[in-house]
Amino acid sequence: MAYSLKIHDPAFKQHIKNTKNYRYQFGFGLAIVAVAGFYLYGETSSEMDNPEALYIGLGIGGMFFLIGIYAMLSVKKTPSWDGEVVEKEIIEKGKSTDFVVYIADQRNKKHEIRSENDATIYNYYKVGEKVRFHGELQSYEKFDKSKDDIIFCNACSFMHEIDEHICRNCGCPLLK
């Protein structure tokens, strides 16, 4: 029973760097598609000609580019903290159900893990368990994983059997 020292593995730093890059590249890719799409539309359509279509494409492409930069910069460097699971709640909302786990940090501020129509995380945590929030990864690690059958990757949240050591999805070590 302990928090894993594998959190310092270089694979996590690489995962964070890749996440930032993917967000930027996705926004940049959408920008290129928007500009090219509107340019081609202006060349082939009888409804709108270039350069008007190209200007609209540049405006929309610029917006996608800025969204990509914002998404890249929004990867937070939140500090890590320790806490405890203090409450669990099931909220029925018409056709859907929210499963909520409440965690209190050292200052008794409540944080929640919420999932819709999936009780897996709700069942994973028990009231009274100690947890650590890893700020850079925006994920939680349980202190005592000795009775668990599953474990979640702290980098990508992919679920694994407890006997696995490396995430099949992102390649980061599993914290156990």
Residue pairs with C-beta under 8 A, 6 or more apart in sequence:
1 143
1 144
1 145
1 146
2 143
3 132
3 141
3 143
3 175
4 141
4 173
4 175
4 176
6 173
6 174
6 175
6 176
7 134
7 141
7 154
7 175
9 172
9 173
11 155
11 171
11 172
11 173
12 136
12 137
12 154
12 155
12 172
15 137
15 155
15 156
15 170
15 171
15 172
16 75
16 136
16 137
19 75
20 72
20 75
21 72
23 68
23 71
23 72
23 74
23 75
24 68
24 69
24 71
24 72
25 68
26 68
26 71
27 64
27 65
27 66
27 67
27 68
27 69
27 71
27 72
28 64
28 65
28 68
30 61
30 64
30 67
30 68
31 61
31 62
31 64
31 65
31 68
32 61
34 57
34 60
34 61
34 64
35 54
35 57
35 58
35 60
35 61
36 57
37 57
38 53
38 54
38 56
38 57
38 58
38 60
39 50
39 53
39 54
39 57
41 48
41 53
41 57
42 48
42 49
42 50
42 51
42 52
42 53
42 54
42 57
43 50
43 53
45 53
48 56
76 135
76 138
77 135
77 136
78 133
78 135
78 136
78 138
79 135
80 132
80 133
80 134
80 135
80 136
81 105
81 106
81 132
81 133
81 135
82 105
82 106
82 130
82 131
82 132
82 133
83 103
83 104
83 105
83 106
83 111
83 130
83 131
83 132
83 133
84 103
84 104
84 128
84 129
84 130
84 131
85 101
85 102
85 103
85 125
85 126
85 127
85 128
85 129
85 131
86 102
86 103
86 104
86 110
86 127
87 101
87 102
87 127
88 99
88 100
88 101
88 102
88 122
88 125
88 127
89 99
89 100
89 102
90 97
90 98
90 99
90 100
90 122
91 97
91 98
91 100
96 116
96 117
97 116
97 117
98 114
98 115
98 116
99 114
99 115
99 116
99 118
99 119
99 121
99 122
100 112
100 113
100 114
100 122
101 112
101 113
101 114
101 121
101 122
101 125
102 110
102 111
102 112
103 110
103 111
103 112
103 113
103 131
103 133
103 140
104 110
104 111
105 111
105 133
111 133
113 121
113 125
113 140
115 121
115 122
120 150
120 159
121 152
124 142
124 148
124 150
124 152
125 131
125 142
129 142
129 143
129 144
130 142
130 143
130 144
131 140
131 141
131 142
131 143
132 140
132 141
132 143
133 139
133 140
134 140
134 141
134 154
137 154
137 155
139 152
139 154
139 155
139 157
140 154
141 154
141 175
142 148
145 151
145 162
145 176
148 162
149 161
149 162
150 159
150 160
150 161
150 162
151 159
151 160
151 161
151 162
151 164
151 174
151 175
151 176
152 158
152 159
152 160
153 159
153 160
153 167
153 169
153 170
153 172
153 174
154 172
154 174
154 175
155 167
155 170
155 172
156 167
156 169
156 170
156 172
158 167
158 168
158 169
158 170
160 167
160 168
160 174
162 176
164 174
165 173
165 174
165 176
166 172
166 173
166 174
167 173
167 174
